[in-house]
Amino acid sequence: MKKKHRLSKTDYIQYLDCPEELWLRKNKPKVLPPINLDRQYKLDQGNLIDKLAQDLFSDGCVIADWTIAPKDVVFQMKAQHGSMLAITDIAVHQPDTKTLVLFEVKAATSVKKEHYHDLAFQRMVFENSGYKISATYLVHVNKAYRTSEQVDYCDLLVIEDITEDVNKLMEETRATAPKVLKWVNGKAPKKRITLGCSKKQKCPFVQLHYPDLPAYSIFNVSRISTSKIKKLVDANILDVQDIPEDFKLSNKQRQEVEIAQEDEIILKRGSIRKAIKKLEYPLYYLDYESFSYVIPVQSGYKPYQQMVFQYSLHIQKKPNGPITHQEFLLKSKEESVEKLLKSLQKNISEKGSIIVWNESFEKGRNKEMAILFPAYEPFLTALNKRLYDLRVPFQKGLYQHPDFKGKTSLKSILPVLSPEVSYDNLAIQNGMIATIKWHHATDGRMDKKEQQETFNHLLKYCELDTLAMVKILDVLRAV
């Protein structure tokens, strides 16, 4: 006889996000991918905020005029009613009664829709178990907090009363939860592609039922709407190659589809030459890698603010001249970003174009560092005025190739234009993994050998980002 599944608050929130993925997780967990580094990285930050919230409540907490005594606080309190289970992060007993106040702890910097549903589910289960819930609070991170040498968790954490919003969801929650329980214990969902989901090609449910989904599918078409996807799916069209000529698309989308279907390359040579003619020597190809964490690791930074820990810089002083390379990597979380800025300023002269890919990132980091390190404000402001975004010619459609698949990321363009240069053999192949690996290399979990190997991998990855721009500009010059 099939074992009946229980329903937790995590299950309930998963259902609201994607019912099919919840069904798989409960009934066919082996088809789901294991927790990856990115997911674990986020979980670790959530656990850290949980611990800080527990420390706060263990020391005694004051909310408005209400003083919460540590003796009234219970962590990870459990309630079960039938097959529904709720474990609340923090519960506060009102003395000598079965009345509770529930506190949910999140590493987010604001209240989100799913947080209301999370607490509504908890409240329902606790009330069904015989408790009275007088209020519901969300404990989250203060986005305005700036760290100093000592973390002040009273300032870092915000305790927000969301009782009124949760109250509005109770009727809906009581009606929905039994349906969710029936869903997870029911038959396998029908094969379908859920509309409105932005991660269809990475969705385990879609991958299970559509293992041969085309590499260039209808979901890859730039900014295609849910209504258009529905019409194509209903017509059993999943491949870009099969989109009919009379199917209504925007001009840009139609051109993208035609390029793929006709295997056509579009080169606007005059416009490309005009675009790169703006470049002024010496040329500096610049790329940053940055670290974002819920509790900033250096003074002055806010939660989740990007902290630049590495740069790569390829330099060409004159046309057809040799290309040299400079780089810098912080090797501890205590090593100041100011050292990185000092190195960067030493390696970039007062003239010349600063070539980047997606200038909003580098420009944003420069503005933030100018505030944090005022002595470098003139240098960083001048850099921003000299930025040249090499991605723009591709975004403007001056060079279009079917193998770009409508994308303009560096890792979409490079393999097509310069296949001899590849990320495939690198130990670190994307920016998110670079962030996590740097974090692991600087938090004491690695021995000296592994730490040094990781630093070497980081340097190779960042260097390839700027070398990629060198190679792409060479191709643009040759068209």
Backbone torsions as a table, in degrees:
resi	resn	phi	psi	omega
1	MET	NA	134.2	-178.2
2	LYS	-66.1	131.6	179.2
3	LYS	-71.5	134.9	179.5
4	LYS	-76.5	135.1	179.2
5	HIS	-82.6	148.5	170.1
6	ARG	-90.3	163.6	179.8
7	LEU	-121.4	119.0	178.5
8	SER	-103.8	174.3	177.6
9	LYS	-65.0	-34.6	178.0
10	THR	-64.2	-41.4	177.1
11	ASP	-61.8	-43.6	-177.0
12	TYR	-61.9	-45.2	179.8
13	ILE	-66.8	-37.3	177.0
14	GLN	-61.8	-40.2	178.3
15	TYR	-60.9	-43.9	-179.3
16	LEU	-64.0	-28.2	179.2
17	ASP	-84.4	-46.7	-178.9
18	CYS	-157.5	99.8	-178.8
19	PRO	-59.6	-39.8	-177.1
20	GLU	-64.3	-41.6	-180.0
21	GLU	-66.9	-34.8	176.0
22	LEU	-63.2	-44.1	-179.4
23	TRP	-59.2	-43.4	178.2
24	LEU	-62.9	-44.1	-177.7
25	ARG	-61.5	-34.9	-178.6
26	LYS	-84.2	-31.0	-171.0
27	ASN	-113.4	-27.9	179.1
28	LYS	-137.0	60.5	-173.9
29	PRO	-61.1	-23.2	-177.5
30	LYS	-68.8	-20.8	-179.9
31	VAL	-83.5	-9.1	179.3
32	LEU	-84.6	144.0	178.3
33	PRO	-68.7	151.1	177.2
34	PRO	-66.7	162.8	177.2
35	ILE	-62.2	123.5	-178.2
36	ASN	-90.8	177.7	-177.6
37	LEU	-59.5	-41.1	-178.4
38	ASP	-62.2	-47.5	-179.9
39	ARG	-63.6	-43.1	-179.5
40	GLN	-64.9	-37.1	178.2
41	TYR	-58.9	-42.8	178.7
42	LYS	-70.6	-38.9	178.3
43	LEU	-62.8	-40.4	179.9
44	ASP	-61.0	-38.5	179.4
45	GLN	-68.9	-37.9	175.5
46	GLY	-62.3	-42.1	179.1
47	ASN	-64.4	-35.9	179.0
48	LEU	-64.4	-43.5	178.9
49	ILE	-67.9	-36.1	174.4
50	ASP	-56.9	-45.8	-178.4
51	LYS	-64.5	-42.4	179.2
52	LEU	-64.4	-38.3	178.1
53	ALA	-65.0	-39.4	177.3
54	GLN	-63.3	-40.7	177.3
55	ASP	-61.6	-41.3	-179.4
56	LEU	-61.9	-47.9	-177.3
57	PHE	-74.4	-27.8	178.3
58	SER	-69.1	-27.7	-179.4
59	ASP	-86.8	-5.2	-174.5
60	GLY	96.5	134.8	-170.3
61	CYS	-135.1	144.1	178.4
62	VAL	-120.4	124.0	175.9
63	ILE	-120.5	113.6	-174.2
64	ALA	55.0	-119.7	-179.6
65	ASP	-98.8	8.7	-175.3
66	TRP	-100.0	117.8	176.4
67	THR	-96.6	119.8	-178.4
68	ILE	-93.8	117.7	-179.9
69	ALA	-80.6	136.3	179.9
70	PRO	-53.9	-31.8	-177.4
71	LYS	-67.7	-19.7	-179.2
72	ASP	-91.7	-1.1	-174.2
73	VAL	-96.4	135.2	175.3
74	VAL	-126.4	129.7	177.4
75	PHE	-98.1	141.5	176.9
76	GLN	55.3	43.3	178.0
77	MET	-71.6	135.9	-173.9
78	LYS	-109.9	142.2	171.9
79	ALA	-137.4	139.9	178.5
80	GLN	-136.1	135.4	175.8
81	HIS	-135.2	111.1	-175.2
82	GLY	63.4	-126.6	-179.4
83	SER	-97.9	13.4	179.8
84	MET	-107.5	131.9	-175.2
85	LEU	-126.2	136.4	175.1
86	ALA	-133.2	131.9	173.3
87	ILE	-121.7	113.2	-176.5
88	THR	-89.7	144.8	-178.1
89	ASP	-61.4	-49.3	-179.3
90	ILE	-141.1	130.2	174.1
91	ALA	-123.0	141.2	176.6
92	VAL	-118.2	119.0	177.3
93	HIS	-75.3	138.8	165.4
94	GLN	-91.7	122.3	-167.2
95	PRO	-47.6	136.5	172.8
96	ASP	63.4	20.5	177.4
97	THR	-137.6	171.4	173.1
98	LYS	-98.2	32.5	178.2
99	THR	-97.3	132.9	-177.9
100	LEU	-126.6	153.9	165.1
101	VAL	-113.8	128.5	-177.3
102	LEU	-101.2	138.2	177.9
103	PHE	-125.7	121.5	173.8
104	GLU	-101.5	135.0	-177.1
105	VAL	-107.9	127.9	179.6
106	LYS	-133.1	148.1	178.3
107	ALA	-85.6	6.9	177.9
108	ALA	-74.6	164.0	179.4
109	THR	-101.1	5.3	177.1
110	SER	-158.5	167.9	178.4
111	VAL	-80.3	131.0	178.8
112	LYS	-115.2	163.5	-175.8
113	LYS	-54.9	-42.1	-176.8
114	GLU	-67.0	-22.1	179.0
115	HIS	-68.4	-37.3	176.0
116	TYR	-62.3	-44.9	-179.3
117	HIS	-65.2	-37.8	178.5
118	ASP	-57.6	-51.0	-178.2
119	LEU	-72.3	-30.1	176.5
120	ALA	-64.6	-41.1	178.2
121	PHE	-64.6	-45.1	178.7
122	GLN	-59.1	-47.3	-178.4
123	ARG	-59.8	-42.9	180.0
124	MET	-58.5	-47.0	-177.4
125	VAL	-67.1	-42.4	179.3
126	PHE	-64.6	-40.7	178.9
127	GLU	-66.6	-39.8	177.3
128	ASN	-65.8	-20.4	179.2
129	SER	-90.9	3.3	174.2
130	GLY	105.0	2.6	178.5
131	TYR	-92.4	155.5	170.6
132	LYS	-106.4	129.2	179.4
133	ILE	-103.4	115.9	-175.5
134	SER	-90.1	-23.6	-179.4
135	ALA	-163.2	157.5	176.9
136	THR	-132.1	132.8	-177.5
137	TYR	-125.2	151.7	170.2
138	LEU	-112.5	128.2	173.9
139	VAL	-101.3	116.0	-178.2
140	HIS	-136.5	179.3	-173.9
141	VAL	-85.5	138.8	178.2
142	ASN	-80.9	110.0	-175.5
143	LYS	-68.3	-16.9	179.6
144	ALA	-89.3	-6.1	-177.5
145	TYR	-64.7	134.9	172.6
146	ARG	-117.2	126.7	-173.9
147	THR	-74.7	156.3	174.0
148	SER	-132.2	-166.4	-176.6
149	GLU	-61.0	-34.7	-179.7
150	GLN	-113.6	125.5	179.7
151	VAL	-70.9	122.6	177.4
152	ASP	-100.0	96.1	-174.0
153	TYR	-71.3	-15.2	173.6
154	CYS	-67.9	-35.9	177.2
155	ASP	-84.8	-30.9	-177.8
156	LEU	-68.3	-36.1	-174.9
157	LEU	-101.2	139.7	176.1
158	VAL	-112.7	133.9	177.6
159	ILE	-110.9	111.7	-171.1
160	GLU	-116.1	127.4	179.0
161	ASP	-77.4	116.2	179.2
162	ILE	-120.7	25.5	-177.2
163	THR	-56.0	-45.6	-176.5
164	GLU	-61.7	-42.6	179.9
165	ASP	-68.0	-37.4	178.5
166	VAL	-67.6	-39.3	178.0
167	ASN	-54.4	-39.3	-177.5
168	LYS	-67.1	-19.7	-177.1
169	LEU	-96.5	-7.0	-170.5
170	MET	-63.7	-42.5	179.9
171	GLU	-62.9	-44.2	178.5
172	GLU	-63.3	-42.0	-178.1
173	THR	-65.1	-43.8	179.7
174	ARG	-63.5	-30.8	179.2
175	ALA	-81.3	-33.6	-174.3
176	THR	-82.5	-40.1	-173.6
177	ALA	-54.8	-45.9	177.9
178	PRO	-61.4	-32.8	178.3
179	LYS	-67.8	-37.1	178.6
180	VAL	-66.4	-42.3	178.9
181	LEU	-61.9	-40.9	177.5
182	LYS	-65.4	-37.9	-179.2
183	TRP	-62.7	-48.9	-176.2
184	VAL	-69.9	-23.4	178.9
185	ASN	-97.5	2.4	-177.3
186	GLY	-92.9	-169.5	-179.9
187	LYS	-69.9	162.3	178.8
188	ALA	-59.2	135.5	177.9
189	PRO	-60.0	152.1	178.0
190	LYS	-66.6	147.9	176.5
191	LYS	-60.7	122.0	178.1
192	ARG	-164.7	163.1	173.8
193	ILE	-106.1	118.0	-177.8
194	THR	-70.7	122.0	179.5
195	LEU	-77.5	150.9	177.8
196	GLY	87.0	-3.8	178.4
197	CYS	-91.9	131.6	-175.5
198	SER	-86.3	-5.8	-174.9
199	LYS	-119.9	37.9	-173.7
200	LYS	-55.2	-45.9	-174.7
201	GLN	-72.6	-14.3	176.3
202	LYS	-104.2	-2.0	-177.1
203	CYS	-72.5	125.8	-179.4
204	PRO	-57.8	-36.2	-179.8
205	PHE	-66.5	-43.4	178.2
206	VAL	-66.8	-43.4	-179.8
207	GLN	-63.2	-33.6	179.0
208	LEU	-67.0	-44.4	-174.2
209	HIS	-93.1	-18.0	179.5
210	TYR	-128.1	64.5	-176.3
211	PRO	-64.6	-20.9	-178.5
212	ASP	-105.1	27.6	178.2
213	LEU	-58.2	130.5	-175.7
214	PRO	-57.1	145.7	177.8
215	ALA	-62.5	-33.7	175.9
216	TYR	-114.6	88.8	-174.2
217	SER	-101.2	177.2	178.8
218	ILE	-61.2	-24.6	-178.2
219	PHE	-73.6	-16.8	179.0
220	ASN	-81.5	-16.1	-177.3
221	VAL	-62.1	130.0	-173.4
222	SER	-56.4	125.9	173.5
223	ARG	52.4	35.2	177.9
224	ILE	-74.1	136.2	-174.4
225	SER	-80.0	160.7	177.5
226	THR	-61.6	-38.7	-178.7
227	SER	-64.3	-37.9	178.0
228	LYS	-69.8	-39.9	177.4
229	ILE	-61.1	-42.2	-179.5
230	LYS	-59.2	-44.2	-179.5
231	LYS	-62.4	-39.9	-179.7
232	LEU	-71.0	-43.1	178.8
233	VAL	-62.9	-42.5	178.3
234	ASP	-60.8	-28.6	178.6
235	ALA	-91.0	8.6	179.8
236	ASN	60.9	37.0	177.8
237	ILE	-109.7	117.0	179.6
238	LEU	-120.8	-23.7	-177.1
239	ASP	-92.8	136.1	176.9
240	VAL	-55.0	-33.8	-178.2
241	GLN	-62.5	-21.6	-174.8
242	ASP	-100.4	1.5	178.8
243	ILE	-66.8	124.2	-175.8
244	PRO	-64.4	153.6	-179.5
245	GLU	-64.3	-30.2	-177.0
246	ASP	-95.4	7.3	178.3
247	PHE	-73.8	132.3	-173.6
248	LYS	-73.1	120.5	175.8
249	LEU	-137.2	163.5	173.1
250	SER	-68.3	163.9	-179.9
251	ASN	-57.7	-42.5	-179.6
252	LYS	-66.2	-42.4	179.0
253	GLN	-64.5	-42.5	179.9
254	ARG	-62.0	-42.1	178.9
255	GLN	-63.6	-40.9	178.9
256	GLU	-61.2	-44.3	-180.0
257	VAL	-66.4	-41.8	-179.8
258	GLU	-64.7	-38.3	177.8
259	ILE	-60.2	-42.4	179.6
260	ALA	-68.7	-45.1	-176.1
261	GLN	-69.1	-34.5	-177.1
262	GLU	-97.0	1.2	-178.3
263	ASP	50.8	50.8	-171.7
264	GLU	-107.2	142.9	173.2
265	ILE	-109.5	129.0	178.3
266	ILE	-108.6	123.7	178.0
267	LEU	-126.2	117.6	174.4
268	LYS	-100.0	81.5	-169.2
269	ARG	-59.5	-43.7	-179.2
270	GLY	-61.4	-43.8	-179.8
271	SER	-67.4	-36.0	178.4
272	ILE	-65.5	-45.8	-179.9
273	ARG	-62.3	-39.7	179.2
274	LYS	-64.4	-39.1	-178.3
275	ALA	-66.4	-44.4	-176.0
276	ILE	-84.3	-9.9	176.6
277	LYS	-66.1	-20.7	-179.5
278	LYS	-70.3	-16.4	-176.0
279	LEU	-68.2	138.2	-178.5
280	GLU	-120.0	129.5	178.1
281	TYR	-79.1	150.2	0.0
282	PRO	-71.5	151.5	178.7
283	LEU	-96.3	135.8	177.9
284	TYR	-122.7	115.6	178.0
285	TYR	-94.5	111.9	-169.9
286	LEU	-118.4	138.2	173.9
287	ASP	-142.7	135.9	175.1
288	TYR	-105.6	149.9	162.6
289	GLU	-117.6	140.6	-174.4
290	SER	-134.9	161.0	-176.0
291	PHE	-120.9	130.5	179.9
292	SER	-126.1	129.3	-177.6
293	TYR	-145.4	154.2	-175.9
294	VAL	-63.5	-37.5	173.8
295	ILE	-110.3	110.3	-177.1
296	PRO	-57.9	148.2	-174.8
297	VAL	-99.3	-5.9	176.7
298	GLN	-132.6	150.9	-175.8
299	SER	-60.0	140.6	175.5
300	GLY	95.1	-17.1	-178.4
301	TYR	-85.8	151.6	177.6
302	LYS	-96.9	163.5	175.9
303	PRO	-54.8	133.8	178.4
304	TYR	65.6	6.5	176.2
305	GLN	-69.9	137.5	-179.1
306	GLN	-70.5	127.6	176.5
307	MET	-113.5	117.1	-178.3
308	VAL	-69.9	124.1	-180.0
309	PHE	-115.8	-4.1	-173.8
310	GLN	-159.1	147.2	168.2
311	TYR	-140.0	155.0	170.8
312	SER	-125.1	141.8	-175.6
313	LEU	-142.9	111.1	169.8
314	HIS	-95.0	138.7	-173.3
315	ILE	-128.1	130.5	172.3
316	GLN	-127.5	113.6	-171.3
317	LYS	-79.5	-26.5	-179.3
318	LYS	-150.4	159.3	-179.7
319	PRO	-54.1	133.4	179.6
320	ASN	64.3	9.6	178.9
321	GLY	-81.0	169.5	178.8
322	PRO	-64.6	154.4	179.2
323	ILE	-112.5	124.7	178.3
324	THR	-108.0	167.9	-177.1
325	HIS	-134.2	136.3	174.5
326	GLN	-127.8	154.0	-179.3
327	GLU	-157.1	163.1	177.1
328	PHE	-153.4	141.1	180.0
329	LEU	-140.7	124.8	172.2
330	LEU	-70.2	133.1	-175.0
331	LYS	-109.9	11.7	170.1
332	SER	-157.1	160.6	178.8
333	LYS	-74.7	-15.2	179.5
334	GLU	-88.4	-18.6	-179.3
335	GLU	-70.3	121.8	-170.3
336	SER	-67.9	143.2	173.8
337	VAL	-59.7	-24.1	178.9
338	GLU	-59.1	-31.9	177.7
339	LYS	-65.4	-38.0	177.2
340	LEU	-64.1	-43.4	179.8
341	LEU	-64.2	-38.4	178.9
342	LYS	-62.2	-42.3	177.9
343	SER	-65.1	-43.4	-178.6
344	LEU	-63.2	-44.3	-179.5
345	GLN	-63.5	-35.0	178.5
346	LYS	-64.9	-31.8	-172.3
347	ASN	-97.3	-6.2	179.7
348	ILE	-118.8	123.1	179.4
349	SER	-79.7	179.9	-174.3
350	GLU	-80.3	-8.1	179.4
351	LYS	-126.6	158.6	177.2
352	GLY	113.1	152.7	-179.4
353	SER	-80.4	140.8	176.3
354	ILE	-103.3	106.2	-175.3
355	ILE	-90.8	126.1	179.5
356	VAL	-133.7	174.4	175.3
357	TRP	-121.6	111.5	-175.0
358	ASN	74.1	76.0	-169.7
359	GLU	-62.7	-20.1	-178.4
360	SER	-60.3	-31.5	-179.5
361	PHE	-70.3	-56.8	-179.8
362	GLU	-61.7	-39.8	180.0
363	LYS	-62.5	-42.6	179.0
364	GLY	-63.3	-42.6	179.8
365	ARG	-65.7	-38.9	179.9
366	ASN	-63.7	-40.7	178.6
367	LYS	-63.4	-42.7	-179.7
368	GLU	-66.4	-43.1	-179.6
369	MET	-67.8	-30.1	177.4
370	ALA	-64.3	-33.6	177.7
371	ILE	-74.5	-42.6	-176.6
372	LEU	-72.5	-31.1	-177.6
373	PHE	-129.5	79.9	-172.6
374	PRO	-56.2	-28.6	-179.4
375	ALA	-63.2	-22.9	-178.4
376	TYR	-102.0	5.3	-178.1
377	GLU	-58.0	-46.5	179.3
378	PRO	-60.1	-42.5	179.7
379	PHE	-62.9	-48.1	-176.5
380	LEU	-69.1	-38.0	176.9
381	THR	-64.1	-40.8	177.6
382	ALA	-64.6	-39.1	177.1
383	LEU	-57.7	-45.7	-177.6
384	ASN	-61.7	-31.5	178.8
385	LYS	-73.6	-18.3	-176.3
386	ARG	-103.4	1.7	-177.6
387	LEU	-66.0	139.3	174.2
388	TYR	-127.2	118.4	-176.2
389	ASP	-88.5	106.7	-178.1
390	LEU	-70.7	-12.8	177.9
391	ARG	-75.2	-25.2	-172.3
392	VAL	-58.2	-44.7	179.0
393	PRO	-56.1	-32.6	178.6
394	PHE	-77.9	-38.1	177.1
395	GLN	-64.1	-33.5	179.4
396	LYS	-82.6	-0.9	177.3
397	GLY	77.0	21.5	179.8
398	LEU	-73.6	-25.7	175.1
399	TYR	-135.1	114.5	179.5
400	GLN	-126.2	136.7	-176.6
401	HIS	-138.2	139.0	-179.3
402	PRO	-58.5	-30.6	-178.4
403	ASP	-77.7	-8.8	171.4
404	PHE	-70.3	-23.8	-178.3
405	LYS	55.7	37.9	176.6
406	GLY	75.0	6.1	-177.0
407	LYS	-102.7	158.2	-179.9
408	THR	-130.4	21.3	176.4
409	SER	-75.1	157.6	179.7
410	LEU	-57.5	-40.1	-176.5
411	LYS	-78.5	-8.3	171.9
412	SER	-90.9	-34.0	-175.9
413	ILE	-83.1	-44.1	-173.3
414	LEU	-56.7	-49.2	-176.4
415	PRO	-61.9	-24.0	-178.6
416	VAL	-83.0	-44.9	-174.5
417	LEU	-86.8	-28.1	-177.6
418	SER	-143.3	68.7	-173.4
419	PRO	-63.5	-18.1	-179.9
420	GLU	-71.7	-15.3	177.0
421	VAL	-105.6	120.9	-172.2
422	SER	-140.6	147.6	174.0
423	TYR	-85.5	-10.1	-168.3
424	ASP	-59.5	-32.7	-176.7
425	ASN	-92.2	2.8	-179.7
426	LEU	-84.1	148.3	176.1
427	ALA	-71.4	-29.4	176.3
428	ILE	-117.2	126.1	-171.5
429	GLN	-123.4	-1.2	175.7
430	ASN	-153.3	164.9	-174.0
431	GLY	-64.7	-34.9	-179.8
432	MET	-65.8	-43.3	177.9
433	ILE	-65.8	-36.1	176.8
434	ALA	-59.2	-45.4	178.2
435	THR	-57.6	-48.9	-175.8
436	ILE	-67.4	-41.9	-179.5
437	LYS	-64.9	-38.8	176.3
438	TRP	-63.3	-41.9	177.5
439	HIS	-57.6	-47.4	-179.0
440	HIS	-66.9	-33.7	-179.1
441	ALA	-73.8	-17.0	-175.5
442	THR	-117.4	11.5	179.6
443	ASP	-112.5	11.9	173.4
444	GLY	90.0	0.7	-176.4
445	ARG	-85.1	-13.7	-178.0
446	MET	-105.0	147.4	171.1
447	ASP	-78.2	173.4	-173.5
448	LYS	-59.3	-40.3	-177.9
449	LYS	-65.9	-48.8	-179.5
450	GLU	-65.1	-37.4	178.5
451	GLN	-60.9	-46.8	-179.1
452	GLN	-65.4	-38.0	176.8
453	GLU	-62.0	-40.5	179.3
454	THR	-65.7	-43.4	177.1
455	PHE	-59.3	-40.8	178.7
456	ASN	-64.0	-40.4	177.8
457	HIS	-64.1	-39.4	178.8
458	LEU	-63.6	-42.7	179.7
459	LEU	-63.7	-41.6	-180.0
460	LYS	-65.6	-40.1	-179.7
461	TYR	-64.9	-49.4	-177.5
462	CYS	-65.9	-36.6	177.7
463	GLU	-62.6	-37.7	179.8
464	LEU	-67.8	-31.6	176.9
465	ASP	-59.5	-42.1	-179.8
466	THR	-80.7	-33.6	175.1
467	LEU	-63.2	-36.5	177.9
468	ALA	-58.1	-41.0	178.8
469	MET	-66.8	-37.0	175.7
470	VAL	-57.9	-48.0	-177.5
471	LYS	-66.1	-40.3	-179.5
472	ILE	-66.9	-41.3	177.9
473	LEU	-64.3	-35.8	176.6
474	ASP	-59.6	-41.6	179.2
475	VAL	-65.6	-43.8	-179.8
476	LEU	-62.2	-37.7	179.5
477	ARG	-65.2	-29.2	-173.6
478	ALA	-88.3	-6.7	-176.2
479	VAL	-71.8	NA	NA
